[in-house]
Amino acid sequence: MVKATINNFESLALSGKTLGNLTYSTRKSVGKRSDTDTAVVNINGSLDTLNIEPQAGFDFGMKSKTPLKLVNGKLLATEARSNGRSAIVQGIQGSLLSLTDPATDEFSEDDYDMVFVTGKDNKPVGRVRSADAFDSHDLELFGTEAILKRDYRGQLERDPDTGETTTTGYSLDFTQTKKGDDEIGHLIRIILSKNEFERLRPNLKAYGKYVPQGLKLAFVGNETTNWTIYADTLVPLEEKATEKPAQNQSKATTNQADKAKS
C-alpha cells in the first residue's frame, strides 16, 4: 500500500470490458526494483498501451496480437523506479484470459460507476467501482478551496492588466463519518467546476452530507494524494434519488470498447 493524506485508496475494482479490445504485445519488468513482470497490451489496435500485472502462470511467451480480456481487474497506486528514483505510479492487476474463457467479473456492470480518466487531458480509460474508494452516502463537507490557474512551472498565472488570479475550479473536502481519523480513506477531496460550485455555493453547509454525481477519477501521485476525484455536481443526502447510487452516476462518457465498435 502507498500512503497518502487525502483520497487514500488501497485499490478499486476495474472493469476490463470498458478498457476496450486488448491484444498482447510483450513483457515488461516494472516496480521499485524492476522485479514485477507485467503484460503490455494494446488498446483497440492503437498505439495506446497498458501495463497489467497478470495472474500467476500467465504465458508471456504467447504470440503478439493475441486477443485477451481482463477479469476482476484492480486499479491501484504502486511504487516504481523513474530516472533512478522511486516514484508513485498507477498500476493495474487482474486475470488476463483468452476471450473464450468463461470467467467473468465479480461485480455487475452497474457497480462500475466512476470513469477512470488520464491525469493530463481527462481522456476516458475505463470504469471503476467508487464503493472501493468511499461511501458516497457518508460524505460530510467541512471545507472548500479555490483552485487557481498555474503555468507549466507551477507558478500562479495573473492577469497582465489587473494582476488578479484566475479560478478554474474548487476542491471540496469531506470526511467519511463512519471512519476514524486514523483510518484509510477518512479524508476525501472532490473537484467541482467553477460554474457548478458557484451555482451550489449558496446552499452548501458545513457538516452537510452530499452525494456526488457523475464521478471521474484520475491518477496524480504527488505528496498530498495519489488520486484526484471529479464530480459533475452534488446532491444533498436528504434528497435521495429513487435510483441506486450506481445508476445516478453520469453515463455520458462512452467506454473505449463502444468507441471501437462505432
SERO-4910 file (N, C-alpha, C, O; in steps of 0.05 Angstrom, whole numbers):
BEGIN
 pado doro    nc1    nc2    nc3   cac1   cac2   cac3    cc1    cc2    cc3    oc1    oc2    oc3
  Met    A     17    -24      0      0      0      0     17     25      0     38     26     14
  Val    A     10     45    -16     24     70    -17      8     91     -1    -16     96     -7
  Lys    A     20    103     20      5    121     37      1    148     24     18    157      9
  Ala    A    -21    160     31    -26    188     22    -44    200     43    -58    186     58
  Thr    A    -45    227     43    -61    241     64    -90    242     56   -108    238     73
  Ile    A    -95    248     31   -123    252     21   -128    232     -2   -110    226    -17
  Asn    A   -153    223     -4   -161    204    -25   -142    180    -24   -130    172    -45
  Asn    A   -139    168     -1   -121    145      2   -137    119     -2   -152    111     16
  Phe    A   -134    106    -25   -148     82    -31   -129     59    -36   -108     63    -49
  Glu    A   -134     36    -25   -117     13    -30   -119      4    -59    -98     -1    -72
  Ser    A   -143      0    -68   -147     -8    -96   -177     -5   -103   -194     -4    -85
  Leu    A   -183     -3   -129   -210     -1   -138   -215    -22   -159   -198    -26   -177
  Ala    A   -237    -35   -158   -244    -54   -179   -247    -40   -205   -259    -19   -207
  Leu    A   -235    -52   -226   -234    -40   -253   -247    -59   -273   -241    -83   -273
  Ser    A   -266    -49   -288   -280    -65   -308   -263    -69   -333   -256    -49   -347
  Gly    A   -255    -93   -339   -239    -99   -362   -253    -93   -388   -241    -84   -408
  Lys    A   -280    -97   -388   -295    -93   -413   -293    -64   -422   -293    -58   -446
  Thr    A   -292    -45   -403   -293    -17   -410   -266     -6   -420   -264     16   -428
  Leu    A   -245    -23   -418   -219    -14   -428   -218    -15   -458   -202     -1   -471
  Gly    A   -234    -32   -470   -234    -36   -499   -223    -63   -507   -221    -81   -490
  Asn    A   -217    -67   -532   -206    -92   -542   -176    -93   -536   -161    -76   -546
  Leu    A   -168   -113   -521   -140   -115   -512   -126   -137   -528   -136   -159   -533
  Thr    A   -101   -131   -537    -84   -151   -551    -57   -151   -538    -46   -130   -532
  Tyr    A    -45   -174   -535    -19   -177   -521      3   -167   -539      3   -171   -564
  Ser    A     22   -153   -527     45   -143   -541     71   -156   -532     85   -169   -548
  Thr    A     78   -151   -507    104   -161   -497    104   -161   -466     85   -153   -454
  Arg    A    127   -171   -455    131   -170   -426    147   -145   -419    165   -136   -434
  Lys    A    141   -133   -396    156   -110   -386    160   -113   -356    140   -117   -342
  Ser    A    185   -110   -347    190   -111   -318    188    -83   -306    200    -64   -315
  Val    A    172    -81   -285    167    -55   -271    171    -59   -241    179    -80   -232
  Gly    A    165    -38   -226    167    -40   -197    191    -25   -187    208    -17   -202
  Lys    A    192    -22   -161    214     -7   -148    241    -19   -155    261     -5   -157
  Arg    A    242    -46   -157    267    -59   -164    265    -73   -191    282    -91   -197
  Ser    A    246    -65   -207    242    -77   -234    239   -107   -231    249   -122   -248
  Asp    A    225   -116   -210    222   -145   -205    194   -155   -209    187   -177   -201
  Thr    A    177   -138   -221    149   -146   -226    144   -148   -256    148   -128   -270
  Asp    A    137   -171   -266    131   -175   -294    103   -166   -301     84   -175   -288
  Thr    A    100   -149   -321     73   -141   -330     70   -148   -359     90   -150   -374
  Ala    A     45   -151   -367     39   -155   -396     32   -128   -408     14   -114   -397
  Val    A     45   -121   -429     38    -96   -443     17   -103   -464     21   -121   -481
  Val    A     -6    -90   -462    -28    -95   -481    -35    -70   -496    -34    -48   -485
  Asn    A    -41    -73   -522    -51    -51   -538    -81    -49   -536    -95    -69   -532
  Ile    A    -91    -24   -538   -120    -19   -535   -132    -13   -562   -123      6   -575
  Asn    A   -152    -29   -570   -166    -24   -595   -148    -22   -619   -154     -7   -638
  Gly    A   -126    -37   -619   -108    -37   -642    -92    -12   -646    -80     -8   -667
  Ser    A    -93      6   -626    -79     31   -628    -51     29   -615    -43      8   -606
  Leu    A    -37     51   -614    -11     52   -601    -14     58   -571      6     59   -557
  Asp    A    -39     61   -561    -44     64   -533    -40     38   -519    -50     17   -528
  Thr    A    -24     38   -498    -18     13   -484    -24     15   -454    -26     37   -443
  Leu    A    -27     -8   -441    -29    -11   -412    -10    -32   -403     -6    -53   -417
  Asn    A      2    -29   -380     17    -49   -367      0    -63   -346    -10    -49   -327
  Ile    A     -5    -88   -348    -22   -103   -330     -7   -125   -317      6   -142   -330
  Glu    A     -7   -126   -290      5   -148   -275    -15   -172   -275    -35   -170   -262
  Pro    A     -9   -193   -290    -28   -214   -293    -27   -235   -271    -11   -233   -252
  Gln    A    -44   -255   -273    -45   -277   -253    -20   -294   -255     -6   -294   -275
  Ala    A    -15   -309   -234      8   -328   -234      4   -348   -256    -18   -358   -261
  Gly    A     26   -355   -270     25   -375   -292     17   -363   -319     14   -378   -338
  Phe    A     15   -337   -320      8   -324   -346     30   -330   -367     54   -330   -360
  Asp    A     22   -336   -391     41   -343   -412     52   -319   -426     39   -308   -445
  Phe    A     75   -309   -417     87   -286   -430     99   -292   -458    106   -274   -473
  Gly    A    100   -318   -464    111   -326   -490     90   -328   -512     97   -336   -534
  Met    A     65   -320   -506     45   -322   -527     51   -302   -550     66   -284   -547
  Lys    A     39   -307   -573     43   -290   -596     32   -262   -592     12   -258   -579
  Ser    A     47   -243   -603     36   -216   -602     10   -214   -618      6   -230   -636
  Lys    A     -7   -195   -612    -33   -191   -624    -54   -211   -614    -76   -211   -624
  Thr    A    -47   -228   -595    -66   -247   -584    -88   -232   -568    -81   -217   -550
  Pro    A   -113   -235   -575   -135   -221   -561   -137   -232   -532   -136   -256   -528
  Leu    A   -142   -214   -513   -145   -221   -485   -167   -205   -473   -176   -185   -484
  Lys    A   -176   -215   -450   -195   -200   -434   -185   -198   -405   -172   -217   -396
  Leu    A   -191   -176   -392   -183   -172   -364   -208   -178   -346   -229   -166   -350
  Val    A   -204   -196   -327   -225   -204   -309   -217   -197   -280   -194   -202   -273
  Asn    A   -235   -186   -265   -230   -178   -237   -205   -160   -236   -187   -165   -219
  Gly    A   -205   -140   -253   -183   -121   -253   -183   -103   -228   -204    -99   -216
  Lys    A   -160    -93   -221   -157    -75   -199   -139    -51   -207   -118    -55   -220
  Leu    A   -147    -27   -200   -131     -3   -204   -119      5   -177   -134      7   -158
  Leu    A    -93     10   -177    -80     17   -151    -57     35   -156    -47     38   -179
  Ala    A    -47     47   -134    -22     62   -135      0     44   -125     -3     29   -106
  Thr    A     23     45   -139     45     28   -132     71     43   -136     71     65   -146
  Glu    A     93     31   -127    120     44   -130    135     34   -154    133     10   -161
  Ala    A    151     51   -166    167     44   -189    192     61   -189    194     80   -174
  Arg    A    211     53   -206    235     69   -210    232     88   -233    223     80   -255
  Ser    A    239    113   -229    238    133   -251    262    151   -249    266    165   -229
  Asn    A    278    150   -270    303    166   -270    320    161   -245    332    179   -234
  Gly    A    322    136   -238    338    128   -215    326    132   -188    339    127   -168
  Arg    A    302    143   -187    288    148   -162    262    133   -160    250    124   -180
  Ser    A    254    130   -135    228    116   -130    205    136   -136    207    159   -127
  Ala    A    185    127   -150    162    144   -156    136    129   -153    136    104   -154
  Ile    A    115    143   -148     88    131   -146     75    131   -173     73    152   -186
  Val    A     66    108   -182     53    106   -208     27     90   -206     23     76   -186
  Gln    A     10     93   -225    -14     76   -225     -7     48   -235     11     44   -251
  Gly    A    -21     28   -224    -17      1   -232    -44    -13   -236    -64     -5   -225
  Ile    A    -43    -34   -253    -67    -50   -258    -60    -79   -254    -39    -89   -264
  Gln    A    -77    -93   -239    -74   -121   -235    -99   -136   -243   -120   -123   -245
  Gly    A    -97   -161   -248   -121   -177   -255   -114   -201   -271    -91   -206   -278
  Ser    A   -134   -217   -278   -130   -241   -294   -133   -234   -324   -155   -225   -333
  Leu    A   -112   -239   -339   -113   -236   -368   -118   -263   -380   -102   -281   -379
  Leu    A   -142   -266   -393   -151   -292   -402   -158   -291   -432   -162   -269   -443
  Ser    A   -160   -314   -444   -169   -315   -472   -198   -307   -473   -213   -309   -453
  Leu    A   -207   -298   -496   -234   -289   -499   -255   -311   -495   -278   -306   -489
  Thr    A   -246   -336   -499   -264   -359   -496   -267   -368   -468   -284   -385   -462
  Asp    A   -250   -358   -450   -252   -366   -421   -279   -357   -410   -286   -334   -414
  Pro    A   -293   -374   -395   -319   -367   -385   -319   -348   -360   -340   -338   -352
  Ala    A   -296   -343   -349   -294   -326   -325   -305   -298   -330   -301   -287   -351
  Thr    A   -318   -287   -309   -329   -260   -311   -322   -245   -286   -313   -256   -266
  Asp    A   -327   -218   -287   -321   -201   -264   -339   -208   -240   -361   -218   -243
  Glu    A   -328   -203   -217   -342   -208   -192   -366   -189   -189   -387   -197   -178
  Phe    A   -364   -165   -200   -385   -144   -197   -400   -141   -224   -390   -147   -245
  Ser    A   -424   -130   -221   -441   -125   -245   -432    -99   -258   -417    -83   -246
  Glu    A   -440    -95   -283   -432    -71   -298   -441    -45   -284   -426    -25   -285
  Asp    A   -464    -46   -271   -474    -22   -258   -457    -14   -234   -457      9   -226
  Asp    A   -442    -33   -223   -425    -27   -199   -402     -9   -207   -391      5   -190
  Tyr    A   -394    -10   -232   -371      6   -241   -381     34   -249   -387     40   -273
  Asp    A   -384     51   -229   -399     76   -232   -382    101   -234   -393    123   -236
  Met    A   -356     98   -235   -338    121   -236   -319    118   -260   -308     96   -265
  Val    A   -316    139   -276   -300    138   -300   -271    143   -292   -264    163   -279
  Phe    A   -253    125   -300   -224    129   -296   -213    143   -320   -216    134   -343
  Val    A   -200    167   -316   -191    183   -337   -161    188   -334   -150    185   -312
  Thr    A   -148    197   -356   -120    204   -354   -116    230   -339   -134    247   -339
  Gly    A    -93    233   -326    -89    257   -309    -84    282   -324    -91    304   -315
  Lys    A    -73    280   -349    -66    304   -364    -90    317   -379    -94    341   -377
  Asp    A   -105    300   -393   -126    311   -410   -153    300   -404   -172    304   -420
  Asn    A   -156    285   -382   -182    273   -374   -194    255   -396   -218    254   -399
  Lys    A   -177    241   -410   -186    223   -431   -197    197   -417   -182    186   -401
  Pro    A   -221    188   -424   -231    164   -411   -215    139   -417   -207    135   -440
  Val    A   -209    123   -396   -194     98   -399   -213     75   -395   -213     56   -410
  Gly    A   -228     75   -373   -246     53   -366   -264     62   -343   -266     86   -337
  Arg    A   -277     42   -330   -294     49   -308   -286     33   -284   -278      9   -286
  Val    A   -287     46   -260   -280     33   -235   -303     35   -215   -323     48   -220
  Arg    A   -300     21   -193   -322     19   -173   -316     39   -150   -298     35   -134
  Ser    A   -332     60   -148   -327     81   -128   -330     70   -100   -318     81    -81
  Ala    A   -346     50    -96   -351     39    -69   -325     28    -57   -323     25    -32
  Asp    A   -305     22    -73   -279     13    -63   -263     36    -52   -243     32    -38
  Ala    A   -271     60    -59   -256     84    -51   -270     98    -27   -257    106     -8
  Phe    A   -296    101    -29   -311    115     -7   -340    108     -9   -350     98    -30
  Asp    A   -355    114     13   -383    111     14   -396    137      5   -394    157     20
  Ser    A   -408    138    -18   -418    163    -29   -441    175    -13   -448    198    -16
  His    A   -452    159      6   -474    169     23   -464    175     51   -480    177     70
  Asp    A   -437    177     54   -426    183     81   -404    204     79   -383    203     91
  Leu    A   -410    224     62   -390    246     58   -400    272     71   -421    283     63
  Glu    A   -386    281     91   -394    305    106   -375    327     99   -350    325    103
  Leu    A   -386    349     88   -370    371     78   -359    388    101   -374    395    119
  Phe    A   -333    395    101   -322    412    122   -305    435    111   -298    453    127
  Gly    A   -298    435     85   -282    457     75   -281    458     45   -285    438     32
  Thr    A   -275    482     35   -272    486      6   -248    504      1   -240    519     18
  Glu    A   -238    502    -24   -215    519    -31   -215    524    -61   -220    505    -76
  Ala    A   -210    548    -69   -209    554    -98   -183    542   -110   -162    541    -97
  Ile    A   -186    532   -135   -163    522   -150   -155    544   -169   -171    551   -187
  Leu    A   -131    554   -167   -121    576   -183   -105    566   -207    -90    547   -204
  Lys    A   -108    580   -229    -93    572   -254    -64    577   -250    -55    598   -240
  Arg    A    -48    557   -259    -19    559   -257     -6    553   -284    -18    541   -302
  Asp    A     19    563   -288     33    558   -313     48    532   -311     45    517   -292
  Tyr    A     63    525   -332     77    500   -334     98    496   -312    106    473   -307
  Arg    A    106    518   -299    126    516   -278    113    514   -250    126    513   -230
  Gly    A     86    515   -250     72    514   -225     67    541   -212     58    542   -189
  Gln    A     74    562   -226     71    589   -215     43    600   -222     32    593   -243
  Leu    A     32    615   -204      5    627   -208      5    645   -232     23    662   -236
  Glu    A    -15    642   -249    -18    660   -272    -35    684   -263    -55    680   -249
  Arg    A    -27    707   -271    -41    732   -264    -48    748   -289    -33    747   -309
  Asp    A    -70    761   -288    -78    779   -310    -57    801   -313    -51    814   -293
  Pro    A    -47    805   -337    -26    825   -341    -35    854   -334    -18    871   -328
  Asp    A    -61    859   -336    -71    886   -331    -79    890   -302    -73    911   -290
  Thr    A    -93    870   -290   -103    874   -263    -86    859   -242    -88    866   -218
  Gly    A    -70    840   -250    -55    825   -231    -71    804   -216    -61    791   -197
  Glu    A    -96    801   -224   -113    782   -210   -109    753   -219   -102    749   -243
  Thr    A   -113    735   -201   -111    706   -208   -137    697   -221   -157    710   -219
  Thr    A   -136    673   -233   -159    661   -246   -167    635   -232   -150    617   -228
  Thr    A   -192    633   -224   -202    609   -211   -212    590   -232   -229    597   -248
  Thr    A   -202    565   -232   -211    545   -252   -230    525   -240   -244    511   -255
  Gly    A   -232    523   -214   -250    503   -201   -247    506   -171   -234    523   -161
  Tyr    A   -260    487   -158   -260    487   -128   -256    458   -118   -268    439   -129
  Ser    A   -240    456    -98   -237    430    -84   -255    430    -59   -255    450    -45
  Leu    A   -269    408    -55   -287    406    -32   -277    383    -15   -273    361    -24
  Asp    A   -272    388     11   -261    368     29   -284    356     46   -300    370     58
  Phe    A   -283    330     47   -303    315     63   -290    295     82   -267    288     78
  Thr    A   -304    288    102   -296    265    119   -317    243    115   -340    249    111
  Gln    A   -308    219    117   -326    196    119   -331    191    149   -313    183    163
  Thr    A   -355    197    158   -361    198    186   -360    170    199   -357    168    224
  Lys    A   -362    149    183   -361    122    194   -333    112    197   -328     90    207
  Lys    A   -313    128    188   -285    121    191   -271    139    211   -277    163    213
  Gly    A   -253    127    227   -238    143    246   -217    159    231   -210    154    208
  Asp    A   -206    181    245   -188    198    231   -161    186    226   -144    198    213
  Asp    A   -157    161    236   -132    147    230   -136    124    210   -118    108    206
  Glu    A   -160    122    199   -166    101    181   -161    109    152   -164    133    145
  Ile    A   -155     89    135   -151     94    107   -178    104     95   -199     93     99
  Gly    A   -176    126     79   -200    136     66   -216    155     82   -239    162     75
  His    A   -206    165    105   -222    183    122   -227    210    108   -249    220    110
  Leu    A   -206    221     95   -208    246     82   -212    243     52   -196    230     39
  Ile    A   -233    255     41   -240    253     13   -241    281      2   -255    299     13
  Arg    A   -227    286    -21   -228    312    -35   -240    308    -62   -231    291    -77
  Ile    A   -260    325    -69   -273    323    -95   -272    350   -108   -276    371    -96
  Ile    A   -267    350   -135   -264    375   -150   -290    380   -166   -301    362   -179
  Leu    A   -300    405   -164   -322    414   -180   -313    437   -198   -294    451   -191
  Ser    A   -327    440   -220   -321    462   -238   -328    488   -224   -345    489   -206
  Lys    A   -316    510   -233   -322    536   -221   -351    544   -223   -363    552   -203
  Asn    A   -363    540   -246   -391    547   -250   -410    531   -233   -429    541   -221
  Glu    A   -404    505   -231   -422    488   -215   -420    494   -185   -440    494   -171
  Phe    A   -395    498   -176   -392    505   -148   -406    531   -141   -420    533   -121
  Glu    A   -404    551   -158   -416    577   -153   -447    574   -154   -461    589   -140
  Arg    A   -457    556   -170   -486    551   -170   -495    538   -144   -517    545   -134
  Leu    A   -479    520   -133   -486    506   -109   -480    521    -83   -493    517    -63
  Arg    A   -461    539    -85   -450    552    -60   -470    563    -41   -467    559    -17
  Pro    A   -491    577    -50   -510    589    -31   -523    569    -13   -532    575      9
  Asn    A   -525    544    -22   -539    523     -6   -521    503      7   -530    484     21
  Leu    A   -494    506      3   -476    488     16   -472    495     45   -469    518     52
  Lys    A   -472    475     63   -470    479     91   -447    463    103   -442    440     95
  Ala    A   -433    475    122   -413    460    137   -426    437    151   -447    440    164
  Tyr    A   -414    413    150   -423    388    162   -448    377    148   -460    358    158
  Gly    A   -455    389    126   -477    377    110   -467    352     95   -443    350     89
  Lys    A   -485    334     90   -478    309     76   -488    312     47   -511    318     42
  Tyr    A   -469    306     28   -476    309      0   -467    284    -16   -446    272     -9
  Val    A   -482    277    -36   -477    254    -53   -466    264    -80   -481    277    -94
  Pro    A   -441    258    -87   -430    267   -113   -443    251   -136   -449    228   -134
  Gln    A   -446    266   -158   -458    254   -182   -438    257   -206   -424    277   -207
  Gly    A   -438    238   -224   -421    240   -247   -391    239   -240   -376    257   -247
  Leu    A   -383    218   -226   -356    216   -215   -335    209   -237   -340    193   -254
  Lys    A   -312    221   -234   -288    214   -250   -264    212   -232   -263    226   -211
  Leu    A   -245    195   -239   -221    190   -223   -196    192   -241   -196    181   -262
  Ala    A   -176    207   -231   -151    209   -246   -128    204   -227   -129    211   -203
  Phe    A   -107    191   -237    -83    187   -221    -65    211   -222    -61    223   -243
  Val    A    -54    220   -199    -36    243   -198    -10    235   -184     12    243   -194
  Gly    A    -11    221   -162     14    211   -149     32    233   -140     56    233   -148
  Asn    A     23    251   -122     41    271   -111     43    268    -81     33    249    -70
  Glu    A     55    288    -67     60    285    -39     34    287    -22     33    278      1
  Thr    A     12    297    -34    -13    300    -20    -31    277    -24    -44    267     -6
  Thr    A    -33    268    -49    -52    247    -56    -43    231    -80    -27    241    -96
  Asn    A    -54    207    -83    -49    191   -107    -71    196   -128    -66    190   -151
  Trp    A    -94    205   -119   -117    206   -137   -131    233   -136   -133    245   -114
  Thr    A   -142    242   -158   -160    265   -159   -187    255   -167   -190    240   -186
  Ile    A   -208    264   -152   -235    257   -158   -250    281   -168   -248    303   -156
  Tyr    A   -264    278   -190   -281    300   -201   -310    291   -200   -316    268   -201
  Ala    A   -328    311   -197   -356    305   -198   -370    327   -215   -361    350   -216
  Asp    A   -392    319   -228   -408    338   -243   -423    357   -224   -425    381   -229
  Thr    A   -433    346   -202   -448    362   -183   -451    346   -157   -442    324   -154
  Leu    A   -464    359   -137   -470    346   -111   -500    348   -106   -513    368   -114
  Val    A   -511    328    -93   -539    328    -86   -540    323    -55   -528    305    -45
  Pro    A   -556    340    -41   -558    336    -12   -568    308     -6   -585    297    -20
  Leu    A   -557    295     15   -564    268     22   -594    264     26   -605    244     19
  Glu    A   -606    285     38   -635    282     44   -652    281     19   -675    272     20
  Glu    A   -641    291     -3   -656    290    -28   -649    263    -42   -640    264    -65
  Lys    A   -653    242    -29   -646    216    -40   -661    210    -66   -685    213    -68
  Ala    A   -646    202    -87   -659    195   -112   -671    168   -109   -664    152    -92
  Thr    A   -690    162   -126   -703    136   -125   -686    114   -136   -689     90   -129
  Glu    A   -666    121   -153   -648    101   -164   -625     96   -145   -619    112   -128
  Lys    A   -613     72   -147   -590     66   -130   -566     83   -139   -566     92   -162
  Pro    A   -546     88   -122   -524    106   -128   -510    101   -155   -503    120   -169
  Ala    A   -506     76   -161   -491     69   -186   -506     79   -210   -493     87   -230
  Gln    A   -533     79   -209   -548     88   -232   -550    119   -234   -556    130   -255
  Asn    A   -544    132   -211   -544    161   -211   -520    174   -224   -520    197   -232
  Gln    A   -499    158   -227   -474    169   -238   -478    175   -267   -493    161   -281
  Ser    A   -463    195   -277   -465    203   -305   -456    181   -323   -434    170   -319
  Lys    A   -472    175   -343   -465    155   -363   -457    168   -389   -456    155   -410
  Ala    A   -451    194   -388   -446    209   -413   -420    200   -427   -418    202   -451
  Thr    A   -401    189   -411   -376    181   -423   -378    153   -434   -382    134   -419
  Thr    A   -376    150   -460   -377    124   -473   -351    109   -468   -330    121   -470
  Asn    A   -353     83   -461   -328     69   -456   -313     63   -482   -324     65   -504
  Gln    A   -288     56   -478   -270     53   -501   -278     31   -520   -274     33   -544
  Ala    A   -289     10   -509   -297    -13   -526   -320     -4   -545   -320    -12   -568
  Asp    A   -339     12   -534   -361     21   -551   -350     39   -573   -360     39   -596
  Lys    A   -330     56   -566   -319     74   -586   -306     58   -609   -307     66   -632
  Ala    A   -294     35   -602   -280     19   -622   -300      7   -642   -293      3   -665
  Lys    A   -325      2   -632   -344    -11   -649   -359      9   -667   -371      1   -687
  Ser    A   -358     35   -659   -373     54   -675   -358     63   -700   -369     79   -716
***
